[in-house]
Amino acid sequence: MHILSLTADDDLTSICDQLNWVQARRVLLVLPPTADLLTKPLELVRLRRHADGLRLEVGLATADDRLIPTAQSLGLPIFPTPTHAEDEKRWRRGKRRTWTAGLSPVEVRQAHDEARERREAIRTAAPRRTWRVWMRWYLLIVALALVGGLGYVGVAIAVPGATLTVQPYTEPLTITTPVLADPALTQVNMSNAAVPARLLIITAVWEADVATTGQIEVPNTPARGKVLLVNQTNTQLNIPAGTRLSTAEGPRQVVQTIAPITLPAVVGGTAEADVVALLAGPQGNVAAEQIVRVEGVLAEQVRVRNPEPLTGGGVSTAPAVAEADRARLEAQVTQFLQTAALNQMQSLLEPTEILPPESLRVTRIVAQQFSHAVGEQTARLSLSLEAEVQGTAVNSRQALDLVYNGLAQQVRTGYTLVPDSFNFYPGAVLGVDGQGRVQLEIIGEAHMAADLELAPHLERVAGQPTAVGLQYLYEQLPLQTVPTAQVIPNWFGRLPYWLQPHHRCHRRLNYFGFWILDFGSRQPTTPIQNPKSPIQNPKPHVFTRSRPR
Protein backbone atom coordinates (compact mmCIF):
# COMPACT_ATOMS: atom_id res chain seq x y z
CA MET A 1 0.00 0.00 0.00
CA HIS A 2 1.22 3.49 -0.93
CA ILE A 3 0.25 6.47 1.24
CA LEU A 4 -0.10 9.96 -0.29
CA SER A 5 -0.31 12.77 2.26
CA LEU A 6 -2.16 15.66 0.63
CA THR A 7 -1.87 19.33 1.53
CA ALA A 8 -4.21 22.29 1.31
CA ASP A 9 -2.50 23.39 -1.94
CA ASP A 10 -3.38 20.15 -3.77
CA ASP A 11 -6.34 19.88 -6.13
CA LEU A 12 -7.87 17.15 -8.26
CA THR A 13 -5.35 17.70 -11.07
CA SER A 14 -2.31 17.36 -8.81
CA ILE A 15 -3.83 14.28 -7.11
CA CYS A 16 -4.38 12.55 -10.47
CA ASP A 17 -0.86 13.46 -11.51
CA GLN A 18 0.55 11.85 -8.34
CA LEU A 19 -1.52 8.71 -8.94
CA ASN A 20 0.11 8.36 -12.36
CA TRP A 21 3.48 7.78 -10.68
CA VAL A 22 2.31 5.25 -8.05
CA GLN A 23 3.70 1.72 -8.48
CA ALA A 24 1.61 -0.02 -5.74
CA ARG A 25 -1.84 -1.53 -6.33
CA ARG A 26 -3.46 0.27 -3.39
CA VAL A 27 -3.21 3.99 -2.64
CA LEU A 28 -4.37 5.72 0.53
CA LEU A 29 -5.04 9.45 0.21
CA VAL A 30 -4.63 11.21 3.58
CA LEU A 31 -6.71 14.41 3.36
CA PRO A 32 -5.84 17.45 5.51
CA PRO A 33 -8.54 18.10 8.15
CA THR A 34 -8.87 21.84 7.51
CA ALA A 35 -8.96 21.91 3.69
CA ASP A 36 -12.03 21.70 1.44
CA LEU A 37 -10.50 18.97 -0.70
CA LEU A 38 -12.67 16.52 -2.72
CA THR A 39 -15.84 17.82 -1.06
CA LYS A 40 -17.70 18.09 -4.37
CA PRO A 41 -19.35 14.90 -5.65
CA LEU A 42 -18.11 15.53 -9.20
CA GLU A 43 -14.49 15.58 -7.99
CA LEU A 44 -14.95 12.17 -6.31
CA VAL A 45 -16.54 10.80 -9.51
CA ARG A 46 -13.57 12.00 -11.61
CA LEU A 47 -11.14 10.59 -9.01
CA ARG A 48 -12.87 7.18 -9.10
CA ARG A 49 -12.79 7.12 -12.95
CA HIS A 50 -9.11 8.05 -13.03
CA ALA A 51 -8.27 5.33 -10.47
CA ASP A 52 -10.25 2.75 -12.45
CA GLY A 53 -8.35 3.71 -15.57
CA LEU A 54 -5.04 3.11 -13.74
CA ARG A 55 -6.36 -0.11 -12.15
CA LEU A 56 -5.73 1.25 -8.66
CA GLU A 57 -7.66 0.76 -5.39
CA VAL A 58 -7.98 4.21 -3.85
CA GLY A 59 -9.00 4.82 -0.25
CA LEU A 60 -9.54 8.03 1.71
CA ALA A 61 -8.29 8.73 5.23
CA THR A 62 -10.54 11.58 6.49
CA ALA A 63 -13.03 12.48 9.17
CA ASP A 64 -14.94 15.02 7.02
CA ASP A 65 -18.64 14.07 7.13
CA ARG A 66 -19.34 16.04 3.93
CA LEU A 67 -17.62 13.60 1.61
CA ILE A 68 -18.04 10.27 3.47
CA PRO A 69 -21.55 9.45 2.08
CA THR A 70 -20.61 10.30 -1.49
CA ALA A 71 -17.32 8.37 -1.29
CA GLN A 72 -19.02 5.29 0.15
CA SER A 73 -21.71 5.38 -2.55
CA LEU A 74 -18.93 5.38 -5.19
CA GLY A 75 -17.20 2.40 -3.56
CA LEU A 76 -14.26 4.37 -2.16
CA PRO A 77 -13.13 2.95 1.22
CA ILE A 78 -13.14 5.50 4.08
CA PHE A 79 -10.74 5.21 7.02
CA PRO A 80 -10.62 7.41 10.11
CA THR A 81 -6.82 7.18 10.27
CA PRO A 82 -4.05 5.65 8.12
CA THR A 83 -3.70 2.91 10.79
CA HIS A 84 -7.22 1.60 10.07
CA ALA A 85 -6.29 1.25 6.39
CA GLU A 86 -4.02 -1.65 7.24
CA ASP A 87 -7.09 -3.88 7.78
CA GLU A 88 -7.81 -5.92 4.61
CA LYS A 89 -11.49 -6.36 5.45
CA ARG A 90 -12.13 -2.63 5.45
CA TRP A 91 -10.80 -2.44 1.83
CA ARG A 92 -13.13 -5.23 0.64
CA ARG A 93 -16.16 -3.69 2.34
CA GLY A 94 -15.53 -0.39 0.60
CA LYS A 95 -15.86 -1.92 -2.88
CA ARG A 96 -19.67 -2.05 -2.72
CA ARG A 97 -21.34 0.77 -4.70
CA THR A 98 -24.87 2.02 -3.95
CA TRP A 99 -25.09 4.25 -7.13
CA THR A 100 -23.15 4.86 -10.31
CA ALA A 101 -22.18 8.07 -12.08
CA GLY A 102 -23.71 8.55 -15.50
CA LEU A 103 -25.37 5.86 -17.67
CA SER A 104 -24.33 2.26 -17.60
CA PRO A 105 -22.99 0.65 -20.79
CA VAL A 106 -26.29 -1.23 -21.24
CA GLU A 107 -28.32 1.98 -20.98
CA VAL A 108 -26.02 3.74 -23.48
CA ARG A 109 -26.41 0.88 -25.96
CA GLN A 110 -30.20 0.93 -25.57
CA ALA A 111 -30.31 4.70 -26.22
CA HIS A 112 -28.30 4.29 -29.47
CA ASP A 113 -30.62 1.51 -30.64
CA GLU A 114 -33.73 3.61 -29.98
CA ALA A 115 -32.31 6.60 -31.91
CA ARG A 116 -31.43 4.37 -34.89
CA GLU A 117 -34.98 2.92 -34.92
CA ARG A 118 -36.51 6.43 -34.88
CA ARG A 119 -34.39 7.54 -37.87
CA GLU A 120 -35.35 4.43 -39.85
CA ALA A 121 -39.06 4.98 -39.10
CA ILE A 122 -38.89 8.58 -40.31
CA ARG A 123 -37.12 7.52 -43.52
CA THR A 124 -39.60 4.75 -44.36
CA ALA A 125 -42.61 6.95 -43.57
CA ALA A 126 -41.60 9.71 -46.10
CA PRO A 127 -43.44 9.45 -49.45
CA ARG A 128 -41.34 8.58 -52.51
CA ARG A 129 -40.93 11.20 -55.23
CA THR A 130 -42.58 10.36 -58.52
CA TRP A 131 -41.09 10.92 -61.99
CA ARG A 132 -42.93 14.23 -62.27
CA VAL A 133 -41.17 15.54 -59.19
CA TRP A 134 -37.79 14.50 -60.59
CA MET A 135 -38.68 16.06 -63.96
CA ARG A 136 -39.36 19.42 -62.33
CA TRP A 137 -35.96 19.30 -60.67
CA TYR A 138 -34.24 18.40 -63.96
CA LEU A 139 -35.96 21.25 -65.80
CA LEU A 140 -35.01 23.70 -63.06
CA ILE A 141 -31.37 22.61 -63.21
CA VAL A 142 -31.27 22.92 -67.03
CA ALA A 143 -32.87 26.37 -66.89
CA LEU A 144 -30.35 27.58 -64.34
CA ALA A 145 -27.49 26.22 -66.45
CA LEU A 146 -28.79 28.02 -69.56
CA VAL A 147 -29.23 31.30 -67.72
CA GLY A 148 -25.76 31.02 -66.21
CA GLY A 149 -24.17 30.18 -69.57
CA LEU A 150 -25.91 33.04 -71.37
CA GLY A 151 -24.94 35.43 -68.59
CA TYR A 152 -21.33 34.30 -68.75
CA VAL A 153 -21.20 34.71 -72.55
CA GLY A 154 -22.81 38.14 -72.29
CA VAL A 155 -20.32 39.28 -69.68
CA ALA A 156 -17.43 37.84 -71.69
CA ILE A 157 -18.53 39.81 -74.76
CA ALA A 158 -19.53 43.05 -73.06
CA VAL A 159 -16.88 43.36 -70.35
CA PRO A 160 -13.53 42.02 -71.60
CA GLY A 161 -10.24 43.40 -70.37
CA ALA A 162 -7.59 44.59 -72.82
CA THR A 163 -4.03 45.90 -72.58
CA LEU A 164 -2.91 47.80 -75.68
CA THR A 165 0.79 48.67 -76.11
CA VAL A 166 1.85 51.17 -78.78
CA GLN A 167 5.27 52.68 -79.47
CA PRO A 168 5.07 56.21 -80.87
CA TYR A 169 7.74 57.42 -83.24
CA THR A 170 10.68 58.65 -81.17
CA GLU A 171 13.78 60.67 -81.95
CA PRO A 172 16.91 61.07 -79.83
CA LEU A 173 17.91 64.48 -78.53
CA THR A 174 21.43 65.49 -77.52
CA ILE A 175 22.57 68.84 -76.23
CA THR A 176 25.96 70.07 -75.02
CA THR A 177 25.71 73.09 -72.74
CA PRO A 178 28.77 75.07 -71.57
CA VAL A 179 28.35 75.80 -67.87
CA LEU A 180 30.46 78.13 -65.73
CA ALA A 181 30.95 76.99 -62.13
CA ASP A 182 31.83 80.10 -60.12
CA PRO A 183 32.66 79.87 -56.38
CA ALA A 184 31.66 83.53 -56.02
CA LEU A 185 28.01 82.86 -56.99
CA THR A 186 25.28 81.99 -54.49
CA GLN A 187 22.47 81.25 -56.99
CA VAL A 188 22.06 80.22 -60.61
CA ASN A 189 22.64 82.85 -63.29
CA MET A 190 20.42 81.62 -66.14
CA SER A 191 21.46 84.32 -68.59
CA ASN A 192 25.18 83.54 -68.29
CA ALA A 193 24.70 79.79 -67.75
CA ALA A 194 26.59 80.01 -64.45
CA VAL A 195 26.01 77.94 -61.32
CA PRO A 196 27.42 78.19 -57.79
CA ALA A 197 30.53 76.19 -56.91
CA ARG A 198 32.59 75.47 -53.81
CA LEU A 199 36.38 75.56 -53.34
CA LEU A 200 38.03 72.58 -51.66
CA ILE A 201 41.58 73.03 -50.30
CA ILE A 202 43.63 70.27 -48.68
CA THR A 203 47.32 69.69 -47.92
CA ALA A 204 48.80 66.52 -49.37
CA VAL A 205 52.24 64.88 -49.20
CA TRP A 206 53.78 62.59 -51.82
CA GLU A 207 57.22 61.07 -52.37
CA ALA A 208 58.50 59.30 -55.48
CA ASP A 209 61.72 58.53 -57.34
CA VAL A 210 62.78 58.00 -60.96
CA ALA A 211 65.78 56.59 -62.77
CA THR A 212 68.28 59.24 -63.88
CA THR A 213 69.04 59.73 -67.57
CA GLY A 214 72.20 61.94 -67.38
CA GLN A 215 75.77 60.61 -67.74
CA ILE A 216 79.17 61.75 -66.46
CA GLU A 217 82.72 60.46 -67.00
CA VAL A 218 84.23 58.82 -63.93
CA PRO A 219 87.99 57.93 -63.73
CA ASN A 220 88.31 54.23 -63.24
CA THR A 221 91.93 53.14 -64.02
CA PRO A 222 95.24 54.87 -63.06
CA ALA A 223 98.25 55.31 -65.40
CA ARG A 224 101.18 52.89 -64.99
CA GLY A 225 104.79 52.75 -66.18
CA LYS A 226 108.47 52.50 -65.22
CA VAL A 227 110.99 55.04 -63.90
CA LEU A 228 114.78 54.91 -63.57
CA LEU A 229 116.24 55.71 -60.14
CA VAL A 230 119.93 56.87 -59.89
CA ASN A 231 121.96 56.76 -56.65
CA GLN A 232 123.77 60.06 -55.91
CA THR A 233 125.76 58.62 -52.98
CA ASN A 234 128.28 55.83 -52.44
CA THR A 235 126.06 54.04 -49.96
CA GLN A 236 123.34 51.51 -50.60
CA LEU A 237 119.90 53.07 -50.56
CA ASN A 238 116.61 51.28 -49.90
CA ILE A 239 113.66 52.94 -51.64
CA PRO A 240 110.44 51.87 -49.84
CA ALA A 241 107.19 51.13 -51.65
CA GLY A 242 104.95 54.17 -51.88
CA THR A 243 107.74 56.65 -52.44
CA ARG A 244 106.20 59.57 -54.29
CA LEU A 245 107.71 60.97 -57.49
CA SER A 246 106.44 64.08 -59.32
CA THR A 247 106.90 66.29 -62.32
CA ALA A 248 108.65 69.65 -62.14
CA GLU A 249 106.92 71.62 -64.89
CA GLY A 250 103.30 72.17 -65.78
CA PRO A 251 100.45 70.70 -63.72
CA ARG A 252 101.86 68.70 -60.88
CA GLN A 253 101.45 64.96 -61.48
CA VAL A 254 102.36 62.50 -58.74
CA VAL A 255 103.13 58.80 -58.98
CA GLN A 256 104.35 56.34 -56.39
CA THR A 257 106.44 53.19 -56.39
CA ILE A 258 104.66 49.88 -56.14
CA ALA A 259 107.40 47.74 -54.56
CA PRO A 260 110.59 48.41 -52.52
CA ILE A 261 113.76 49.12 -54.57
CA THR A 262 117.44 48.80 -53.54
CA LEU A 263 120.07 51.06 -55.18
CA PRO A 264 123.67 49.73 -55.27
CA ALA A 265 126.30 51.46 -53.08
CA VAL A 266 128.02 53.38 -55.87
CA VAL A 267 127.53 56.83 -57.26
CA GLY A 268 125.45 56.56 -60.42
CA GLY A 269 124.01 53.18 -59.49
CA THR A 270 120.60 52.70 -61.13
CA ALA A 271 117.50 50.58 -60.75
CA GLU A 272 114.08 50.44 -62.47
CA ALA A 273 110.91 50.76 -60.45
CA ASP A 274 107.24 50.18 -61.35
CA VAL A 275 105.08 53.18 -60.52
CA VAL A 276 101.35 54.02 -60.60
CA ALA A 277 99.62 57.40 -60.72
CA LEU A 278 97.87 58.60 -57.57
CA LEU A 279 94.89 59.93 -59.52
CA ALA A 280 92.89 57.60 -61.73
CA GLY A 281 91.93 58.68 -65.18
CA PRO A 282 93.63 60.48 -68.04
CA GLN A 283 95.05 63.15 -65.74
CA GLY A 284 97.45 60.49 -64.41
CA ASN A 285 99.12 59.91 -67.81
CA VAL A 286 102.68 61.43 -67.90
CA ALA A 287 104.82 62.11 -70.96
CA ALA A 288 108.43 60.84 -71.18
CA GLU A 289 111.18 62.63 -69.27
CA GLN A 290 108.66 64.57 -67.14
CA ILE A 291 109.10 62.83 -63.79
CA VAL A 292 112.32 64.30 -62.36
CA ARG A 293 111.66 64.89 -58.66
CA VAL A 294 111.77 62.58 -55.65
CA GLU A 295 109.69 63.78 -52.72
CA GLY A 296 110.69 63.28 -49.13
CA VAL A 297 114.05 62.70 -47.40
CA LEU A 298 115.52 60.98 -50.48
CA ALA A 299 115.22 64.08 -52.66
CA GLU A 300 118.98 64.89 -52.37
CA GLN A 301 120.18 61.29 -52.54
CA VAL A 302 118.26 59.93 -55.50
CA ARG A 303 117.67 61.27 -58.98
CA VAL A 304 114.76 60.00 -61.12
CA ARG A 305 113.63 60.11 -64.76
CA ASN A 306 111.04 58.27 -66.89
CA PRO A 307 112.46 57.31 -70.25
CA GLU A 308 109.02 56.20 -71.43
CA PRO A 309 105.62 57.80 -70.87
CA LEU A 310 103.16 56.55 -68.23
CA THR A 311 99.90 55.48 -69.89
CA GLY A 312 96.71 53.54 -69.13
CA GLY A 313 94.74 56.12 -67.20
CA GLY A 314 91.09 55.90 -68.40
CA VAL A 315 87.48 56.85 -67.59
CA SER A 316 84.00 55.19 -67.69
CA THR A 317 80.44 56.63 -67.94
CA ALA A 318 78.10 56.57 -64.91
CA PRO A 319 74.44 57.67 -64.44
CA ALA A 320 73.95 61.14 -63.08
CA VAL A 321 71.16 63.64 -62.45
CA ALA A 322 70.11 65.74 -65.42
CA GLU A 323 67.95 68.85 -65.35
CA ALA A 324 65.30 66.98 -67.34
CA ASP A 325 65.19 64.32 -64.60
CA ARG A 326 64.28 66.90 -61.98
CA ALA A 327 61.57 68.41 -64.18
CA ARG A 328 60.14 64.99 -65.05
CA LEU A 329 60.11 63.86 -61.40
CA GLU A 330 58.50 67.10 -60.26
CA ALA A 331 55.72 66.74 -62.85
CA GLN A 332 55.18 63.10 -61.86
CA VAL A 333 55.00 63.86 -58.13
CA THR A 334 52.63 66.75 -58.80
CA GLN A 335 50.33 64.45 -60.78
CA PHE A 336 50.37 61.80 -58.05
CA LEU A 337 49.76 64.50 -55.46
CA GLN A 338 46.69 65.73 -57.33
CA THR A 339 45.38 62.16 -57.65
CA ALA A 340 45.75 61.61 -53.91
CA ALA A 341 44.07 64.94 -53.25
CA LEU A 342 41.21 64.00 -55.59
CA ASN A 343 40.50 60.85 -53.57
CA GLN A 344 40.47 62.86 -50.35
CA MET A 345 38.19 65.55 -51.80
CA GLN A 346 35.66 62.96 -53.00
CA SER A 347 34.74 62.28 -49.37
CA LEU A 348 34.06 66.00 -48.85
CA LEU A 349 31.50 66.31 -51.67
CA GLU A 350 27.78 66.81 -51.13
CA PRO A 351 25.38 64.32 -52.79
CA THR A 352 24.56 66.86 -55.54
CA GLU A 353 28.18 67.93 -56.26
CA ILE A 354 30.72 66.71 -58.80
CA LEU A 355 34.46 67.36 -58.81
CA PRO A 356 36.11 67.71 -62.26
CA PRO A 357 39.66 66.30 -61.98
CA GLU A 358 40.91 69.06 -64.28
CA SER A 359 39.96 71.67 -61.67
CA LEU A 360 42.64 70.44 -59.26
CA ARG A 361 45.83 72.49 -59.15
CA VAL A 362 48.71 73.07 -56.74
CA THR A 363 48.36 76.52 -55.21
CA ARG A 364 51.30 76.55 -52.79
CA ILE A 365 54.44 74.46 -52.24
CA VAL A 366 54.90 73.86 -48.52
CA ALA A 367 58.10 71.77 -48.73
CA GLN A 368 60.16 70.35 -51.62
CA GLN A 369 63.33 68.25 -51.21
CA PHE A 370 65.40 66.53 -53.97
CA SER A 371 67.82 63.80 -52.95
CA HIS A 372 70.63 64.89 -55.40
CA ALA A 373 71.64 68.00 -57.28
CA VAL A 374 72.04 68.26 -61.05
CA GLY A 375 75.24 66.53 -62.21
CA GLU A 376 75.63 64.31 -59.15
CA GLN A 377 76.33 60.66 -59.79
CA THR A 378 73.30 58.48 -58.85
CA ALA A 379 71.12 55.88 -60.48
CA ARG A 380 67.82 57.20 -59.00
CA LEU A 381 66.56 60.62 -58.02
CA SER A 382 63.86 61.02 -55.34
CA LEU A 383 61.62 63.94 -54.44
CA SER A 384 59.47 64.63 -51.37
CA LEU A 385 56.75 67.22 -51.98
CA GLU A 386 54.20 68.75 -49.60
CA ALA A 387 51.76 71.18 -51.19
CA GLU A 388 48.28 72.69 -50.95
CA VAL A 389 45.88 71.45 -53.64
CA GLN A 390 42.71 73.30 -54.63
CA GLY A 391 39.68 71.85 -56.42
CA THR A 392 36.27 73.18 -57.48
CA ALA A 393 33.08 71.28 -56.54
CA VAL A 394 30.25 71.97 -59.01
CA ASN A 395 26.57 71.85 -58.00
CA SER A 396 25.33 69.26 -60.50
CA ARG A 397 21.61 69.65 -59.70
CA GLN A 398 21.58 73.30 -60.71
CA ALA A 399 23.77 72.57 -63.74
CA LEU A 400 21.37 69.85 -64.92
CA ASP A 401 18.47 72.28 -64.68
CA LEU A 402 20.19 74.41 -67.32
CA VAL A 403 20.66 71.38 -69.57
CA TYR A 404 17.05 70.25 -69.11
CA ASN A 405 15.78 73.64 -70.21
CA GLY A 406 17.91 73.32 -73.34
CA LEU A 407 16.45 69.88 -74.08
CA ALA A 408 12.91 71.15 -73.59
CA GLN A 409 13.52 73.93 -76.11
CA GLN A 410 14.57 71.39 -78.76
CA VAL A 411 11.29 69.43 -78.60
CA ARG A 412 9.29 70.01 -81.77
CA THR A 413 5.57 70.72 -81.89
CA GLY A 414 3.54 67.53 -81.61
CA TYR A 415 6.22 65.76 -79.57
CA THR A 416 6.85 65.34 -75.87
CA LEU A 417 9.87 64.31 -73.83
CA VAL A 418 9.96 60.73 -72.58
CA PRO A 419 10.50 61.20 -68.82
CA ASP A 420 12.53 58.04 -68.12
CA SER A 421 14.92 58.62 -71.03
CA PHE A 422 16.88 61.50 -69.49
CA ASN A 423 20.62 60.97 -69.19
CA PHE A 424 23.11 63.61 -68.09
CA TYR A 425 26.88 63.38 -67.71
CA PRO A 426 29.78 65.88 -67.59
CA GLY A 427 31.82 66.48 -70.72
CA ALA A 428 35.15 68.15 -71.34
CA VAL A 429 36.54 70.84 -69.06
CA LEU A 430 37.10 73.94 -71.19
CA GLY A 431 39.21 75.91 -68.73
CA VAL A 432 40.12 76.67 -65.12
CA ASP A 433 41.27 80.12 -63.98
CA GLY A 434 43.27 81.23 -60.96
CA GLN A 435 40.14 82.00 -58.94
CA GLY A 436 38.88 78.43 -59.16
CA ARG A 437 36.19 79.08 -61.77
CA VAL A 438 35.64 76.07 -64.03
CA GLN A 439 34.17 76.19 -67.53
CA LEU A 440 32.88 72.71 -68.41
CA GLU A 441 30.40 71.03 -70.74
CA ILE A 442 27.30 69.18 -69.50
CA ILE A 443 25.88 66.71 -72.04
CA GLY A 444 22.19 65.86 -71.89
CA GLU A 445 20.44 63.06 -73.77
CA ALA A 446 16.74 62.22 -74.02
CA HIS A 447 14.07 60.93 -76.42
CA MET A 448 11.05 62.82 -77.68
CA ALA A 449 7.97 60.84 -78.66
CA ALA A 450 5.14 61.83 -80.97
CA ASP A 451 1.84 62.74 -79.30
CA LEU A 452 -0.92 60.31 -80.30
CA GLU A 453 -4.59 61.26 -80.76
CA LEU A 454 -6.00 57.85 -79.92
CA ALA A 455 -9.64 58.72 -79.21
CA PRO A 456 -11.07 58.77 -82.79
CA HIS A 457 -9.05 55.76 -83.89
CA LEU A 458 -10.03 53.67 -80.87
CA GLU A 459 -13.69 54.22 -81.73
CA ARG A 460 -13.09 52.78 -85.21
CA VAL A 461 -11.24 49.64 -84.05
CA ALA A 462 -13.61 48.81 -81.16
CA GLY A 463 -15.04 45.31 -81.71
CA GLN A 464 -12.85 44.67 -84.77
CA PRO A 465 -10.64 41.57 -85.15
CA THR A 466 -7.50 42.10 -83.14
CA ALA A 467 -5.05 41.82 -86.06
CA VAL A 468 -7.12 44.16 -88.27
CA GLY A 469 -7.52 46.78 -85.56
CA LEU A 470 -3.82 46.79 -84.69
CA GLN A 471 -2.80 47.12 -88.35
CA TYR A 472 -5.22 50.04 -88.74
CA LEU A 473 -3.67 51.84 -85.78
CA TYR A 474 -0.18 51.27 -87.22
CA GLU A 475 -1.18 52.82 -90.56
CA GLN A 476 -3.08 55.80 -89.14
CA LEU A 477 -0.77 56.83 -86.28
CA PRO A 478 2.95 57.76 -86.21
CA LEU A 479 4.18 54.51 -84.71
CA GLN A 480 7.50 52.72 -84.91
CA THR A 481 6.11 49.18 -84.72
CA VAL A 482 2.75 47.45 -84.99
CA PRO A 483 0.90 47.71 -81.63
CA THR A 484 0.29 44.65 -79.48
CA ALA A 485 -2.88 43.82 -77.57
CA GLN A 486 -3.70 41.35 -74.81
CA VAL A 487 -7.45 40.70 -74.55
CA ILE A 488 -8.80 38.70 -71.59
CA PRO A 489 -10.92 36.69 -72.23
CA ASN A 490 -9.96 36.37 -75.89
CA TRP A 491 -12.64 33.91 -77.02
CA PHE A 492 -13.59 35.58 -80.30
CA GLY A 493 -10.29 37.17 -81.39
CA ARG A 494 -11.72 40.71 -81.28
CA LEU A 495 -10.92 43.90 -79.45
CA PRO A 496 -13.35 45.02 -76.72
CA TYR A 497 -16.48 46.82 -77.89
CA TRP A 498 -16.04 49.69 -75.44
CA LEU A 499 -12.74 51.26 -76.46
CA GLN A 500 -14.51 54.64 -76.63
CA PRO A 501 -12.79 57.54 -74.89
CA HIS A 502 -15.50 57.89 -72.24
CA HIS A 503 -14.65 54.51 -70.75
CA ARG A 504 -11.97 53.98 -68.14
CA CYS A 505 -8.55 53.94 -69.80
CA HIS A 506 -5.08 54.20 -68.27
CA ARG A 507 -2.25 55.39 -70.49
CA ARG A 508 1.35 55.04 -69.31
CA LEU A 509 4.28 56.51 -71.26
CA ASN A 510 7.34 54.49 -70.28
CA TYR A 511 11.03 54.41 -71.25
CA PHE A 512 11.73 54.92 -74.99
CA GLY A 513 8.15 56.08 -75.55
CA PHE A 514 6.03 52.92 -75.15
CA TRP A 515 2.40 53.71 -74.39
CA ILE A 516 0.63 51.00 -72.38
CA LEU A 517 -3.15 51.37 -72.30
CA ASP A 518 -5.21 49.31 -69.81
CA PHE A 519 -8.95 49.20 -70.63
CA GLY A 520 -11.31 48.10 -67.90
CA SER A 521 -8.83 48.58 -65.02
CA ARG A 522 -10.24 49.50 -61.63
CA GLN A 523 -6.96 50.66 -60.15
CA PRO A 524 -6.73 54.23 -58.75
CA THR A 525 -5.06 56.77 -60.99
CA THR A 526 -3.31 60.12 -60.61
CA PRO A 527 -3.46 63.19 -62.86
CA ILE A 528 -0.76 64.06 -65.38
CA GLN A 529 2.36 65.65 -63.90
CA ASN A 530 5.15 67.08 -66.02
CA PRO A 531 8.63 66.65 -64.57
CA LYS A 532 9.99 69.87 -63.12
CA SER A 533 13.58 68.77 -62.68
CA PRO A 534 15.63 66.02 -64.31
CA ILE A 535 16.92 65.02 -60.89
CA GLN A 536 13.47 63.96 -59.64
CA ASN A 537 13.10 60.77 -61.76
CA PRO A 538 9.58 61.72 -62.98
CA LYS A 539 6.83 59.10 -62.86
CA PRO A 540 5.05 57.77 -65.99
CA HIS A 541 2.12 59.76 -67.34
CA VAL A 542 -1.26 58.39 -66.27
CA PHE A 543 -4.46 59.44 -68.06
CA THR A 544 -7.87 58.63 -66.54
CA ARG A 545 -11.21 58.46 -68.35
CA SER A 546 -14.28 57.48 -66.32
CA ARG A 547 -17.52 55.92 -67.58
CA PRO A 548 -20.36 58.51 -68.02
CA ARG A 549 -23.54 58.08 -66.05
C-alpha positions, 0 to 999 in steps of 0.5 A: 500500500502506498500512502499519499499525504495531501496538503491544502495546496493540492487539487484534483489535477495534482492528485491525479498526476501523483496517482500516475506515478504510483507503483503499488496496487493500493493507494491511501489518500490522507486528506488534511482536516482543515482543507475543502478537498474533494468535497464536491461529488463531481471531484470524487466521480472523476477521481474514481474514474481516473483510479479505475483507468489506472487499475488502482484501489484508492482509499480516503483517510478523512473524518470530514462528514461532507464527503463520506456518504458520497465516497461510500456510494462510489465504492471508495473505502473511508478510514478514520486514520491511516492505521485503520487502512491496514485492515484488509477487510475494510478495503473489501467492504468499501468496494460495494457501490450504492449508485453509479455516475452517468449511464451504464454501458447497457443503458447507453447501448439501448439509447443508441438503438432507440435513436437508430430505430426512430431515424429508420421509421422517419425515412420509411414513412416519407413518401417517394418522389414520382417521376414528375417531381424529378422532372421538375428538378431536372428542368429547373437545373437545365434552366439555371445552367442556360441562364448562367451560360448566357450570362457568362457569354454576355459578360465575356462579350460586353466586359472584356479586359484589354491591354494595348501597347503602342510605341510612338515614333521617337527621336533622340535628342542630344545637347551640349551646354557650356556651364560656368561653375563660379565659387563667387556665386550663391544662386544660378545665373540663367542668362550667363549659364553660371552655377554656384561652386565650392572651393576645396583646399587640402594639404597633401604629401607625396614622395617618389623617385625615378631613374636618372638619364644623365651621364658623367665620365668617372675615372676608373683606371690609373696610369702605370709605367716604369721610372729609372732611379739613380743613386747620388751617394756611395752608400746603398739606398733602400727605396720603400714602396709608396715613395712619391715621385712628381713632375717639375713643370706644368700641372703637378702629377704624382706617382708612387712606387709599387714595390721596394727598390734597392740602389747599389752602393756606388755613385750613379748606381741605377734601378728600375721601379714600377710606378702608378699614378695617384689619380685615376683617369687620363690626368694620371698619364705622364709624358716621357722625361717629365718625372724628375723629382723625388719627394721626401728625405731621399730628394737629395740622394736619388735622382729619377727620370722616366724614359718612357711615358706613363699610360693607361689612365682611363674613364668610364660613364656613370648615371647622373642627375640631369635637369630633365630628370628633376623636371620629369620627377617634379611633374610626376609627383605633382600628378600623383599629389593631385590624384591623392588629393582628388581621392580625399576631396571625394569624401568632402562632396555633397550628394549633388556635387561633382568634382572635375579632376581638371579643376585640381591644381597646386596653389602653394608648395609647402616643402620640396626636397630633392635627394641629389643635385644636377650633375651628381652621380646616382642611379635614381633621383627622389623627391618629397613634396608637400603642397596645398591642392585646390579643387572646385566642386560643381553643383550638379543639380543646378547645372542639370536644370540648365541642360534640361531647359535646353532639351525642352527647347529642342522638342518640336511641336507635336512631340513630348519628352519621354521622362525616363529617357533622361541621361546627363553626364559631364563632358570636357573641361574647357578651362580653369582660372586662378580664382577656381572658376571652371568652364565645363560642358554638361551633355544631356540626352533624351528621347522625344515621342510623338503625341498620339490622338487615340480617341477617334481611332479607338472608336473605329477599331472597337469590336474589330478583329484584333489583327485588323484593328492593330494594323489600322492603328499602325497605318493611321498613327505615327508609330514605330512598330505594330501595336500589341494587344492582350485581350482577356478573355480572348474567345472571339479574337476581337478587341473590346467593344467599349474602347470609346474615350468615355470609358476607363482607360489608363495610359502610361508613357514608359522608357523609350516612348512605349504607351501602355493602355489598360482598358477596364482597369479598376486601379486608382489613378493620378493626374498628369504631372510634367517633370519639373527637374531632371533630378526627380526621376519623374513618374510615368504619365497616367491618363484617366477616363471614367464611364459617363452616367 
